[in-house]
Amino acid sequence: MTTYSPIIAADGRKLCGIQSCGRPHRVRGLCLAHGQRVRVHGDPQADKPLRSHSSRPWKGAEVSYIGAHNRVTREHGKAVEWKCACGCGRQAADWAYLGTDPAAKVDESGRLYSADPEQYAPLAKSCHRKFDAWQAQRRTGLPLAVAVAEILGA
């Protein structure tokens, strides 16, 4: 296996031996990503750009419903670590989308969500159901009983 010479930065840090990389040196003169390419392909493939987290779809606005909720959990922690935002005093169970994002998204099941973690609030289960029913009624104009039946799947 070929060993590459790390590049020494002005502050003395060792950087990846691939001139255009600039990531910290980790293994045989390369960063982890270029080292992995050597292990898999036998070549660091320096001419191909490395994929960064910012290039993945879940990092931008093109996030799925589940990805958006995972993002909220990463940003704010688990909902059960919070009290219900409605003021009922109970422990929260879920992160609820508040319906206030002008760039809201709709998934294939018709659920509204946002890519922005700040658009969610921790709610207890029953408060979340009531809030979703209210949102559905407000959005569709259906009578509240019909909106609640749709939310609860009845």
Solvent accessible surface area in square Angstrom, and as a share of the most:
residue,aa,sasa,rsa
1,M,139,0.62
2,T,88,0.51
3,T,95,0.55
4,Y,59,0.23
5,S,90,0.58
6,P,41,0.26
7,I,53,0.27
8,I,105,0.53
9,A,22,0.17
10,A,120,0.93
11,D,100,0.52
12,G,50,0.48
13,R,134,0.49
14,K,107,0.46
15,L,27,0.14
16,C,0,0.00
17,G,20,0.20
18,I,17,0.09
19,Q,153,0.68
20,S,101,0.65
21,C,31,0.19
22,G,46,0.44
23,R,89,0.32
24,P,62,0.39
25,H,48,0.21
26,R,137,0.50
27,V,55,0.31
28,R,124,0.45
29,G,3,0.03
30,L,3,0.02
31,C,3,0.02
32,L,108,0.54
33,A,30,0.23
34,H,6,0.03
35,G,3,0.03
36,Q,88,0.39
37,R,41,0.15
38,V,13,0.08
39,R,122,0.44
40,V,91,0.52
41,H,110,0.49
42,G,62,0.60
43,D,73,0.38
44,P,7,0.04
45,Q,31,0.14
46,A,50,0.39
47,D,129,0.67
48,K,106,0.45
49,P,121,0.76
50,L,42,0.21
51,R,166,0.61
52,S,46,0.30
53,H,104,0.46
54,S,92,0.59
55,S,69,0.44
56,R,74,0.27
57,P,95,0.60
58,W,91,0.32
59,K,98,0.42
60,G,36,0.35
61,A,61,0.48
62,E,132,0.59
63,V,8,0.04
64,S,66,0.43
65,Y,45,0.17
66,I,107,0.54
67,G,16,0.15
68,A,1,0.01
69,H,40,0.18
70,N,75,0.39
71,R,32,0.12
72,V,1,0.00
73,T,53,0.31
74,R,146,0.53
75,E,107,0.48
76,H,52,0.23
77,G,23,0.22
78,K,122,0.52
79,A,7,0.06
80,V,81,0.46
81,E,118,0.53
82,W,109,0.38
83,K,124,0.53
84,C,8,0.05
85,A,64,0.49
86,C,75,0.45
87,G,66,0.63
88,C,57,0.34
89,G,51,0.49
90,R,111,0.40
91,Q,91,0.40
92,A,2,0.01
93,A,38,0.29
94,D,35,0.18
95,W,19,0.07
96,A,1,0.00
97,Y,20,0.08
98,L,61,0.30
99,G,24,0.23
100,T,94,0.55
101,D,22,0.11
102,P,139,0.87
103,A,71,0.55
104,A,41,0.32
105,K,46,0.19
106,V,93,0.54
107,D,18,0.09
108,E,166,0.75
109,S,80,0.52
110,G,43,0.42
111,R,103,0.37
112,L,47,0.24
113,Y,14,0.05
114,S,0,0.00
115,A,19,0.15
116,D,54,0.28
117,P,18,0.12
118,E,109,0.49
119,Q,34,0.15
120,Y,14,0.05
121,A,13,0.10
122,P,14,0.09
123,L,11,0.05
124,A,6,0.04
125,K,107,0.45
126,S,36,0.23
127,C,15,0.09
128,H,33,0.15
129,R,118,0.43
130,K,138,0.59
131,F,48,0.20
132,D,44,0.23
133,A,2,0.02
134,W,124,0.43
135,Q,11,0.05
136,A,6,0.05
137,Q,58,0.26
138,R,142,0.52
139,R,124,0.45
140,T,76,0.44
141,G,64,0.62
142,L,58,0.29
143,P,83,0.52
144,L,88,0.44
145,A,79,0.61
146,V,64,0.37
147,A,0,0.00
148,V,52,0.30
149,A,35,0.27
150,E,108,0.49
151,I,66,0.33
152,L,97,0.48
153,G,67,0.64
154,A,112,0.87
